[in-house]
Structures are given as C-alpha cells and as structure tokens.
Amino acid sequence: MPLWRNPLWQRYFGIIVAFVVVALVTTVGSSYSIYVVDTILLAAIGALALDLLMGTGGQVSIGNAAFLCVGAYVTVWAGRLGVPFPLDVIIGGFACAIGGLVVGLPALRIRGMYLALATLAACYLAQFAALKYQKATVGDAGFFLRPIFTGTIARQSASWAWLLLAVLAGTIVLVGWLRGGRSGRAWRMIRDHELAAAIMGIPVSRYKLVLFVITSAIIGVQGGLTARFTGSVSYEGYTLPLSISVIAMILIGGLDTQAGPLIGAAVVTLLPITVPDLVNLIVTSPSAAQHASGYAQIVYGALVVIFVIAAPKGLAGLVPMLLQKARRERTDR
C-alpha cells in the first residue's frame, strides 16, 4: 500500500506538518506571520467539521456562519457572567450542539438544495439574534474581550498558535476516528444510498442528527476561540461570504479527506494575502494596486470552479492522481 493511502499516515501527517510549521514560525517568524498561522489553524478546525458533514455525510450546509456566530456570542455571554476561559468556549460549543440538533431535524426529511436553504435560514436567524443582543447590550461598537495571554503581540500570537495546534490536533484525531470507523461507513452509505442504508438496518435519522450535533459543536468551539483570539465580536462579521469561504476550503482541499480541509484552509486564508502582493510585483500601475483585492477574489472563484470540474477530489487527491497517471504511462512504455 502506498504511504499516502495508509489511514494512520493520513490521520497524523497533518498534525506533524502543523507542529513543524508552528514550531518554525513561532521561533523565527514575525508577529504577523504567526498571526497568519493562527488564522489558518482556526480555519482548519471549522473546515474539518464541515468536511465531515458535507464530504463524509453528504449533508449540504451553507450555515457555517450561523454556528460560528452562536459559538462566539454564547462565549461572550458566558464571559460576561464571569465564566473563565476555556469554559466559556466549551459552553459556546455546547450551545451550538443544541443548535445543530435543531437544524438537523429538517435534514431527516429534506436533502440537497432544500437542506442548503434551511441552513441558510439558520444563518440569517443567528445574525438577527446576534444583532438584537448586541444592540441591547453594547450597541454598534460590538463586544471587546480581555486578552487571554500576556506579553508582547508576538508572544501572545505564539501562545495562541500552540493552543490552537492542540485543539486542531484533537479535532483531527476525533474526525479521523469518526470517519474511519463504523460511523464513517454508515454516513457514506447514507450519503450515497440513503434508501438502501435504511433497508440494511442503519438508523438513518440517528446518524444524521449525531453528525449535525458533532460538527456544529466543533464549529461552535471554533467561533468561541475566534472571538477570544480576535478580542472583538460583532454581528457584521458573520455573513454568507464567510460560509462560502469555508465551503471553498473543503472543495479546493478535497472532500472526504483528512488532509483536504487543512490544505484548503491554508490556500483560502493565504490567497487574499499573496495575490495582491503578487499583482503589485507584476503590475506597477496604481490602478492595478487599488484593485489587487478584487484580483484575489477572481483567483479565489476560479480555483473553486477548476477544482469542482477538473479535480473533484481537490488538492489532496490531485497528487496521488498524478502519480498514478505517471505510473501508468511508464507501464505502457
């Protein structure tokens, strides 16, 4: 069996790579580069959960921003009551687990586009509730949270990097265990042949609800951690483009793969940073520099289209596919 197909290698390789990157960047990197790594680690946590829901379970959802919003605002609410970190984040994840149970109930009867619309409605409902709570509490300015770590900005970012690495490693192990076990086989069967799964005795409703609860809780924890990491929370940040960006991560990285969400999170997070810089290096026109962020959006959308059509398994499946193609060509010769 090739190394990249070994389940244990796929499960733990991402942790090893993330550990090396964090160790290297926190040692020799600038405070900004550490901040970028922190952002990628945060995005990867939610991308893993969404990939488990959509890639493995086949449940279409565009309500990612709803659970990020609930996780963040429940974390703020718990913190204002005096609940210390990280219990406030755990409470936010628990609240999202309950929300996932509520949102998962329509999934028992609807699929595809109708399920996507139901999760979209949850996104707008969460943003509306957050708006009302914020207006009644602190107004338009939003909430500001006290820093968790002390020291310089670089030291705080480095501390966050190691904390987020630990959370990401736990998420990778949990998702890998769920995906590779009996539950993963059941979810794939429901995804591909739901009627046949019910005939075979698989409790379809229970597996769907459990999937929504687990993934929503993980995303809620990500929302709480993001609130604590940024130190500010406002309803304006939890919009539909945020949900679309996470979907782009798993599509570019590769659906139903362990490494795909990690790769996709890195690509989508780095695109708005690298593309404007690249445009500024190639084109010296002032107008081009002003529209550099727009070019990043064009590249972002083009990558999604390319990977959906030409490489449906994403970047995680592209390398093995190219290696197999090269091996066949050598065999034919």
C-alpha positions as CSV (number, residue, x, y, z in Angstrom):
1,M,0.0,0.0,0.0
2,P,1.4,3.4,-0.9
3,L,2.3,5.6,2.1
4,W,-0.2,8.3,1.2
5,R,-3.1,5.7,1.3
6,N,-2.2,4.4,4.8
7,P,-5.0,5.5,7.1
8,L,-2.7,6.2,10.1
9,W,-0.4,8.3,7.9
10,Q,-3.3,10.3,6.6
11,R,-4.6,10.8,10.1
12,Y,-1.5,12.0,11.8
13,F,0.5,13.5,8.9
14,G,-1.5,16.8,9.2
15,I,-0.6,17.0,12.9
16,I,3.1,16.5,12.2
17,V,3.1,19.2,9.5
18,A,1.2,21.6,11.6
19,F,3.5,21.0,14.5
20,V,6.6,21.7,12.4
21,V,5.1,24.8,10.9
22,V,4.1,26.2,14.3
23,A,7.5,25.4,15.8
24,L,9.3,27.0,12.9
25,V,7.1,30.2,12.7
26,T,7.0,30.8,16.4
27,T,10.8,30.5,16.6
28,V,11.9,32.7,13.7
29,G,8.8,34.3,12.3
30,S,7.5,37.8,12.7
31,S,4.4,38.6,14.8
32,Y,2.4,39.0,11.5
33,S,3.4,35.6,10.2
34,I,2.5,34.0,13.5
35,Y,-0.9,35.7,13.3
36,V,-1.4,34.3,9.8
37,V,-0.6,30.8,11.0
38,D,-3.1,31.3,13.9
39,T,-5.8,32.2,11.4
40,I,-5.1,29.1,9.3
41,L,-5.3,26.9,12.3
42,L,-8.6,28.4,13.3
43,A,-10.0,28.0,9.8
44,A,-8.8,24.4,9.6
45,I,-10.8,23.4,12.7
46,G,-14.1,24.5,11.1
47,A,-13.1,23.1,7.7
48,L,-12.6,19.7,9.2
49,A,-16.0,19.8,10.8
50,L,-17.7,21.0,7.6
51,D,-15.9,18.3,5.6
52,L,-17.2,15.6,7.9
53,L,-20.7,17.0,7.5
54,M,-20.7,17.6,3.7
55,G,-17.9,15.3,2.4
56,T,-18.5,12.2,4.5
57,G,-22.1,12.6,5.5
58,G,-23.3,14.3,2.3
59,Q,-25.4,16.9,4.2
60,V,-25.3,20.1,2.2
61,S,-24.9,23.1,4.5
62,I,-24.2,26.8,4.0
63,G,-25.0,27.7,7.6
64,N,-21.5,27.6,8.9
65,A,-21.5,31.3,9.8
66,A,-24.6,30.6,12.0
67,F,-22.7,28.3,14.3
68,L,-19.7,30.5,14.3
69,C,-21.9,33.3,15.4
70,V,-23.7,31.3,18.1
71,G,-20.4,30.0,19.4
72,A,-18.9,33.5,19.6
73,Y,-21.9,35.2,21.2
74,V,-22.5,32.5,23.7
75,T,-18.8,32.7,24.6
76,V,-19.2,36.4,25.1
77,W,-22.4,35.9,27.1
78,A,-20.7,33.3,29.4
79,G,-17.7,35.5,29.8
80,R,-19.9,38.5,30.9
81,L,-21.4,36.2,33.5
82,G,-17.9,35.6,34.9
83,V,-17.3,32.1,33.4
84,P,-13.5,31.8,32.8
85,F,-11.7,30.7,29.7
86,P,-11.9,27.9,28.3
87,L,-15.2,27.0,30.0
88,D,-16.9,29.9,28.1
89,V,-15.7,28.4,24.8
90,I,-16.9,25.0,25.8
91,I,-20.3,26.4,26.7
92,G,-20.4,28.0,23.3
93,G,-19.7,24.7,21.7
94,F,-22.4,23.0,23.7
95,A,-24.9,25.7,22.7
96,C,-24.0,25.0,19.0
97,A,-24.5,21.3,19.6
98,I,-28.1,22.0,20.7
99,G,-28.5,24.3,17.7
100,G,-27.1,21.6,15.4
101,L,-29.8,19.2,16.8
102,V,-32.5,21.7,16.0
103,V,-31.1,22.4,12.5
104,G,-30.5,18.7,11.9
105,L,-34.2,17.9,12.4
106,P,-35.2,19.2,8.9
107,A,-32.4,17.0,7.5
108,L,-34.5,14.0,8.4
109,R,-36.9,14.9,5.6
110,I,-35.2,17.1,3.1
111,R,-31.9,16.9,1.2
112,G,-29.8,18.8,-1.3
113,M,-30.8,22.3,-2.2
114,Y,-33.7,22.4,0.3
115,L,-31.4,21.4,3.1
116,A,-29.0,24.1,2.0
117,L,-31.8,26.7,2.1
118,A,-32.8,25.5,5.6
119,T,-29.2,26.0,6.8
120,L,-29.1,29.4,5.1
121,A,-32.2,30.5,7.0
122,A,-30.4,29.5,10.2
123,C,-27.5,31.7,9.2
124,Y,-29.8,34.8,8.9
125,L,-31.7,33.9,12.1
126,A,-28.4,33.7,14.1
127,Q,-27.2,37.0,12.7
128,F,-30.5,38.7,13.6
129,A,-30.5,37.3,17.1
130,A,-26.8,38.5,17.5
131,L,-27.8,41.9,16.2
132,K,-30.6,42.2,18.8
133,Y,-28.4,41.1,21.6
134,Q,-25.6,43.4,20.7
135,K,-27.9,46.4,20.2
136,A,-29.5,45.8,23.6
137,T,-26.2,45.3,25.4
138,V,-23.3,47.4,24.0
139,G,-24.6,48.9,20.7
140,D,-22.9,49.1,17.3
141,A,-19.4,49.0,18.6
142,G,-19.6,45.3,19.4
143,F,-18.1,43.4,22.2
144,F,-14.4,43.6,23.3
145,L,-12.9,40.7,25.2
146,R,-9.8,40.8,27.5
147,P,-6.7,39.1,26.2
148,I,-6.1,35.5,27.3
149,F,-2.3,35.7,27.2
150,T,0.0,38.4,28.3
151,G,3.3,39.8,26.9
152,T,4.1,41.3,23.5
153,I,2.0,40.8,20.5
154,A,4.4,38.2,19.1
155,R,4.4,36.3,22.4
156,Q,0.6,36.3,22.6
157,S,0.3,35.1,19.0
158,A,2.8,32.3,19.7
159,S,0.9,31.2,22.7
160,W,-2.3,31.2,20.6
161,A,-0.5,29.1,18.0
162,W,0.3,26.3,20.4
163,L,-3.2,26.4,21.9
164,L,-4.8,26.3,18.5
165,L,-2.5,23.5,17.4
166,A,-3.6,21.4,20.4
167,V,-7.3,22.0,19.5
168,L,-6.6,21.2,15.9
169,A,-4.8,18.0,16.7
170,G,-7.7,16.9,18.9
171,T,-10.1,17.7,16.1
172,I,-8.0,15.8,13.6
173,V,-7.9,12.7,15.8
174,L,-11.7,12.9,16.5
175,V,-12.7,13.4,12.9
176,G,-10.3,10.7,11.7
177,W,-11.7,8.3,14.2
178,L,-15.3,9.0,13.3
179,R,-14.6,9.0,9.5
180,G,-12.6,5.7,9.6
181,G,-14.9,3.8,11.9
182,R,-18.3,2.3,11.7
183,S,-20.0,5.7,11.9
184,G,-18.0,6.8,8.9
185,R,-19.1,3.8,6.8
186,A,-22.7,4.5,7.9
187,W,-22.5,8.1,6.9
188,R,-21.1,7.3,3.5
189,M,-23.8,4.7,2.9
190,I,-26.4,7.3,3.8
191,R,-24.7,9.9,1.6
192,D,-24.6,7.6,-1.5
193,H,-27.7,5.3,-1.0
194,E,-29.9,6.6,1.8
195,L,-32.8,4.3,1.0
196,A,-30.6,1.3,0.8
197,A,-29.0,2.3,4.1
198,A,-32.4,2.3,5.8
199,I,-33.2,-1.1,4.3
200,M,-29.9,-2.5,5.6
201,G,-30.9,-1.5,9.1
202,I,-28.8,1.6,9.5
203,P,-30.7,4.1,11.8
204,V,-30.5,7.0,9.3
205,S,-32.2,9.6,11.4
206,R,-30.0,9.0,14.4
207,Y,-26.8,9.1,12.3
208,K,-27.8,12.3,10.6
209,L,-28.7,14.0,13.9
210,V,-25.5,12.9,15.6
211,L,-23.5,14.2,12.6
212,F,-25.1,17.6,12.8
213,V,-24.6,17.8,16.6
214,I,-20.9,16.8,16.5
215,T,-19.9,19.1,13.6
216,S,-22.0,22.0,15.0
217,A,-20.2,21.7,18.3
218,I,-16.8,21.8,16.7
219,I,-17.7,24.8,14.7
220,G,-19.1,26.5,17.8
221,V,-15.8,25.9,19.6
222,Q,-14.1,27.5,16.6
223,G,-16.4,30.5,16.9
224,G,-15.6,30.9,20.6
225,L,-11.9,30.6,20.0
226,T,-12.1,33.1,17.2
227,A,-13.9,35.6,19.5
228,R,-11.2,35.1,22.2
229,F,-8.4,35.3,19.6
230,T,-9.5,38.5,17.9
231,G,-10.7,40.1,21.1
232,S,-13.8,41.6,19.5
233,V,-17.2,40.3,18.3
234,S,-19.7,42.0,16.0
235,Y,-22.7,40.6,14.1
236,E,-21.4,42.2,10.9
237,G,-18.7,39.6,10.6
238,Y,-21.0,36.5,10.3
239,T,-22.2,36.8,6.8
240,L,-22.9,34.4,3.9
241,P,-19.5,35.0,2.3
242,L,-17.9,33.6,5.5
243,S,-19.9,30.4,5.0
244,I,-19.0,30.2,1.3
245,S,-15.3,30.6,2.1
246,V,-15.3,27.5,4.3
247,I,-17.1,25.6,1.6
248,A,-14.4,26.7,-0.8
249,M,-11.8,25.3,1.6
250,I,-13.1,21.8,1.5
251,L,-13.8,21.9,-2.2
252,I,-10.3,23.1,-3.0
253,G,-8.7,20.8,-0.5
254,G,-10.7,17.8,-1.3
255,L,-14.0,16.4,0.0
256,D,-14.0,13.4,2.5
257,T,-10.3,13.5,3.0
258,Q,-8.2,14.1,6.1
259,A,-5.7,16.4,4.6
260,G,-8.1,18.3,2.3
261,P,-9.6,20.7,4.8
262,L,-6.1,21.6,6.1
263,I,-4.8,22.3,2.6
264,G,-7.9,24.2,1.7
265,A,-7.8,26.3,4.9
266,A,-4.2,27.3,4.1
267,V,-4.9,28.1,0.5
268,V,-8.1,30.2,1.1
269,T,-6.5,32.0,4.0
270,L,-3.3,32.9,2.1
271,L,-5.0,33.9,-1.1
272,P,-6.1,37.4,0.0
273,I,-2.6,38.0,1.3
274,T,-0.4,36.6,-1.5
275,V,-2.4,37.6,-4.6
276,P,-2.4,41.4,-4.0
277,D,1.3,41.2,-3.3
278,L,1.9,39.3,-6.5
279,V,-0.2,41.7,-8.5
280,N,1.8,44.7,-7.1
281,L,5.1,43.0,-8.1
282,I,4.0,42.2,-11.6
283,V,1.9,45.3,-12.4
284,T,3.2,48.7,-11.3
285,S,0.1,50.6,-12.3
286,P,-1.6,52.5,-9.4
287,S,-5.0,51.3,-10.6
288,A,-3.9,47.7,-10.6
289,A,-2.7,48.1,-7.0
290,Q,-6.0,49.5,-6.0
291,H,-7.9,46.5,-7.4
292,A,-5.5,43.9,-6.1
293,S,-8.0,42.6,-3.6
294,G,-10.5,42.1,-6.4
295,Y,-8.0,40.1,-8.3
296,A,-7.7,37.8,-5.2
297,Q,-11.5,37.2,-5.4
298,I,-11.2,36.3,-9.1
299,V,-8.4,33.8,-8.4
300,Y,-10.4,32.5,-5.4
301,G,-13.5,31.9,-7.6
302,A,-11.5,30.4,-10.5
303,L,-9.9,27.9,-8.2
304,V,-13.2,26.7,-6.9
305,V,-14.6,26.2,-10.5
306,I,-11.4,24.5,-11.6
307,F,-11.3,22.0,-8.8
308,V,-15.0,21.3,-9.0
309,I,-14.8,20.5,-12.7
310,A,-11.2,19.2,-13.3
311,A,-10.2,17.9,-9.9
312,P,-13.2,16.9,-7.9
313,K,-11.0,15.3,-5.2
314,G,-9.2,18.6,-4.7
315,L,-5.6,19.1,-4.0
316,A,-5.5,16.2,-1.6
317,G,-6.4,13.8,-4.4
318,L,-4.6,15.6,-7.2
319,V,-1.1,14.5,-6.2
320,P,-2.0,10.7,-5.9
321,M,-3.9,11.0,-9.2
322,L,-0.8,12.5,-11.0
323,L,1.4,9.8,-9.5
324,Q,-0.9,7.0,-10.7
325,K,-1.1,8.6,-14.1
326,A,2.7,8.8,-14.3
327,R,3.0,5.1,-13.2
328,R,0.5,4.0,-15.9
329,E,2.5,5.9,-18.6
330,R,5.7,4.2,-17.5
331,T,3.9,0.8,-17.6
332,D,2.5,1.4,-21.1
333,R,6.0,2.2,-22.4
